[in-house]
Amino acid sequence: MEQMGSFQEKLKEIRATGSSGGRMVEVDLDGRMEMIDIRISPEAMEGGDFEMLQDLIIAAHSNAMENIKEVMSREMGALAGMSMGFPV
């Protein structure tokens, strides 16, 4: 049970970034898959194309989700190895 609490705390610290449009939009997620930051470059706002901006945000979030899942998989593998007594 103590390991589960430790894992929950670790989730808050895990971070992954996704981007789109040549990094015009970047989204950061934590290990709970909550968005913790978003950065939008001024270039993304040029021309007032809000539909494009919306698409860039969605694409950056999707990319961040892929990245956080990858990080989580590695972290869970490391925790499983530790709990079995294997060096990580």
Secondary structure, DSSP 8 states (H G I E B T S, - for coil): -HHHHHHHHHHHH-EEEEEETTTTEEEEEETT--EEEEEE-GGGGGGG-HHHHHHHHHHHHHHHHHHHHHHHHHHHHHHHHHHTT---
